[in-house]
């Protein structure tokens, strides 16, 4: 066999890098082939970069969505102010405080105090504003009852602190208190009178408009606040004065003020005081000679729960507050009265 034929039969495919399965790319043998290979490599690189950019864009879009949700949550708190615990000794009542001190000894207040004690503090914050004197002290905007409950319990009070001017303070206090527990007619009248005397509002009508009340109601409340002190003190509590009592009291005062004031002083001197309705009857002359006699009071745990009353005409009334008599006591009392009149 010739050398040429032997060379033709040699197999070079098993040599490293020369087999058909080799990963090494074939080198182009011509200049156009080299340019095409370069172009293919560049296109592949661009495709990989494009896929990477698309992945980053999707990540950025997801992050933007999360950011939008976070901003929406933050907008819900736009303008909100943080609360903080403050020593009650650093807080003073508002000059327009509309809660009479008797509110702090009522059953409703005792219930509120018990709720505050159970929770370890006031869950619903009160609102205060900083004052210049004394330094680092505050004035109540609203929440006098919660403040007093924390004071009596020796607890700091949770507060919302806000810089607020006098008129806004008055409006917020009046609206917030009306929404929580109705003020008595006398408390409303005293509050309105202080606001007008201080010049917070130029007129009764503008005051009524600012607090969302009817001018007629504001006027009636002011008339109650304008009653003589002797008349107010004749009642067991000024909190018991009612709007509808203004007209008969004013009529009686216009008819004979001296006589009404004399009867009022006599009623105020009685201990215990007559019931509010009986005081009204006496002051307005609805009872004979305006006389009223209280004979006996019945107490339970230091609180009056009933009375035996006799008016000027000799009419006798036996009264007991709801819940004062158990079913057994009520039965025994009825049996006793039945035997008494047999």
Long-range contacts (C-beta under 8 A, 24 or more apart in sequence): 81-160, 81-161, 81-162, 83-125, 83-158, 83-159, 83-160, 84-158, 84-159, 84-161, 85-121, 85-156, 85-157, 85-158, 85-159, 86-128, 86-138, 86-156, 86-157, 86-159, 86-161, 87-156, 88-147, 88-150, 88-151, 88-155, 88-156, 88-157, 90-136, 90-137, 90-138, 91-128, 91-137, 91-138, 91-139, 91-140, 91-147, 91-157, 91-159, 92-131, 92-137, 92-138, 92-139, 92-140, 93-139, 93-140, 93-144, 93-147, 94-139, 94-140, 94-141, 94-144, 94-169, 94-173, 95-139, 95-194, 95-198, 96-169, 96-170, 96-173, 96-191, 96-194, 96-195, 96-198, 97-140, 97-144, 98-173, 98-174, 98-177, 98-183, 98-187, 98-188, 98-190, 98-191, 99-144, 99-145, 99-177, 99-183, 99-187, 100-184, 100-186, 100-187, 100-237, 100-238, 100-239, 102-237, 102-238, 102-239, 103-145, 103-239, 104-145, 104-148, 108-181, 109-145, 109-148, 109-149, 112-145, 112-146, 112-149, 113-149, 113-152, 113-153, 116-146, 116-149, 116-150, 116-153, 116-155, 117-153, 120-155, 121-150, 121-155, 121-156, 121-157, 121-158, 122-146, 122-149, 122-150, 122-155, 122-157, 122-158, 123-158, 124-158, 125-158, 125-159, 125-160, 126-157, 126-158, 126-159, 126-160, 127-159, 127-160, 127-161, 127-162, 127-172, 127-176, 128-159, 128-160, 128-161, 128-162, 129-161, 129-162, 129-163, 129-164, 129-169, 130-161, 130-163, 139-169, 140-173, 141-169, 141-172, 141-173, 142-172, 142-173, 142-176, 142-177, 143-176, 145-181, 166-198, 166-200, 167-200, 167-201, 167-210, 170-195, 170-200, 171-210, 171-211, 174-211, 175-211, 175-212, 184-238, 184-239, 184-240, 184-241, 185-220, 185-221, 185-224, 185-241, 185-242, 185-243, 186-224, 186-225, 186-232, 186-238, 186-239, 186-241, 187-238, 187-239, 188-218, 188-221, 188-224, 189-220, 189-221, 189-222, 189-223, 189-224, 189-225, 189-226, 190-225, 192-218, 192-221, 192-222, 192-225, 193-222, 193-225, 193-226, 196-222, 217-243, 220-246, 223-250, 228-253, 228-257, 228-261, 228-264, 230-261, 230-264, 230-265, 230-268, 231-260, 231-261, 231-264, 231-283, 233-264, 233-268, 234-263, 234-264, 234-265, 234-267, 234-268, 234-273, 234-279, 234-283, 235-273, 235-276, 235-279, 236-272, 236-273, 236-274, 236-275, 236-276, 236-279, 237-276, 240-276, 241-276, 245-280, 248-280, 248-284, 249-280, 249-283, 249-284, 251-284, 252-283, 252-284, 252-285, 259-285, 259-290, 260-284, 263-290, 267-292, 270-294, 272-297, 272-304, 274-309, 275-307, 275-309, 278-309, 278-311, 287-311, 287-312, 287-313, 288-312, 288-313, 298-324, 300-324
